[in-house]
Structure formats: C-alpha cells, structure tokens
Amino acid sequence: MPIRPENRDRYPRDWPDISRRIRFDRAGGRCECEGECGRHTHSGRCPNLHGEPAYGTGSRVILTTAHLNHTPEDCDPENLRAMCQGCHLHYDREHHAETARRTRESSLGLVSLFEEPR
C-alpha cells in the first residue's frame, strides 16, 4: 500500500528493503494472514500470491507489508506481516476508522473526551 506523504518520515530509510525481505524472502510471495484480518474468507493461511488473481475476486494480488501494531517506526520482523491488499485493508479497518474520526474532529475543532487538552 502506498505510504501517505505525511507519514513518509515515520518509516526508516531502508523500508523498501525491509518490506521486500518480509514479502518475498520470508513469505515467499504469499499472504501470511492466518485469519487475523477478520475477513473470515479463508481458513488457515490466505492463499493469495503476489501478481496472481485473488481468490474470490480475480483481481491482481499486490502483496503489502502490514505493521501489526500500526506503528511504522516499529519494523521488528515480529511486528510485520506480508498481507495481500484485501487482508491488509481489512486488518487496518478499525485503525483507519479511528484515524478518520480524529481527522474529522480536528477539522471541526472538536476535542475528544479521551484526549488530554493541549
């Protein structure tokens, strides 16, 4: 998945190499999701292979590298998982919803009840 410009400086310089090692050296070009994405569309390891048609949709699979804790600075291999774009997007759905909520509140000048005042 493309890195948003505002987050680019949160990734290490060698992120392309780290990501490539996870996706191809460790995962062998296959999605490593074993259901943690919550899609409930596969049992065991996801069968999607980079560059091949995705199961169910037939779209071309793009293998990505997911940060399990959603922290780009944490590139420990245990925190990284090769995921097809479908599993990655589904795994990140709650994180994306929370980020969008914060962005909306910020643009409206609202402060969350759970955040410390600035």
N, C-alpha and C positions, 0 to 999 in steps of 0.2 A: 504494500500500500504506500502511496506517496507520502512523504513527510511534509506536513504543513510548514510553510515558511517560518511562522512564528515559533515553531518547535525545533527547527533545524539545529540550533546551537545547543540543544539538550542531548544530542547524540554525539558519541565520540567520532573523531576524525576517521577512524578505520571501520565505521559502521558497515559500509558495503562489504568489506571482507568478513566481518563478524557474521553478518546476515547470510552471506554466501556459504560460509562454513556450516552454519546451522541447517540451512535449507538443503544443501547438496552433499556435503561431506557426512554430516551426522544423519540427516533424514533420508538421504538417497533420492531426493526429488519428490518425496511423497509426504502428504499432510500427516503430521504427528498427532493430530487431535484424536483423543480416545473418548470423546463424548463430553469433554469439559466445556465445549461450545454451547451445549444445551439445545442443539437443534433436534436431537432425537431422531435423526435420519439415518444413522449408521450405528451398528453395534461393533465394538472394538475400534480398531484404528480406521480412520477415514480412508477410503480407497483412492481419493483424488491424487493424480500425478501431474506435476508441473507440465504445462504445454498440451496436455491431453484433454479430451472432452470430460466435463464434470458429470458425475453420476446424477441422474435426475433432470438436469437442465441441458446438458450437451454443450454448454458454453466452455470456452477455453480456460483451463485452470491456470491461475497465476499463484505461485507459492509465495507466501509472505513470511515475515518473522514477527511473531507476536511477543510483546512483553507481558508476561502473566500478571505482574503487579501494576501495569500501566505506567511504569516509570522508565522513560527512555534512557536515563543515566545508568540504570541497573542492567548491565549487559552480562551478568553472570549466566553461563550456559543453562543453569537450573531454572532461571527466570525466563528463558527464551524458548519458544516453541515454533517450529515450522508449521504454518497453517495455510490451507487454501483460503482464497479470499472469502468464501462463504462462511467457513468456520471462524475466521478471524473477525469478520464483521459481526457475527452473532455473538462471539465471545465478548466483544467490546460494547455490545448494545447498551448495557446499563451505564458504563463509563461515558459513552457518547451522550446519553440522555442527561446525565448529571452535568457534563460539561456544557451542553446546550442550555440547560436551566440556569446555570451560573452566568452564562453569556447574556441571556435574556434579562436576568435580574440586574446585571451590571449596566446594561444599556438603558434600563429603566430607572436606574439609580436606587434600586432596592437593596436592602441588606438582609441576608438570611438570618433567621433566629439562631442558627447554629454556628455562625461565624463570629469571630472576635471583632469588635469595632476597630476601625483604623484610626 
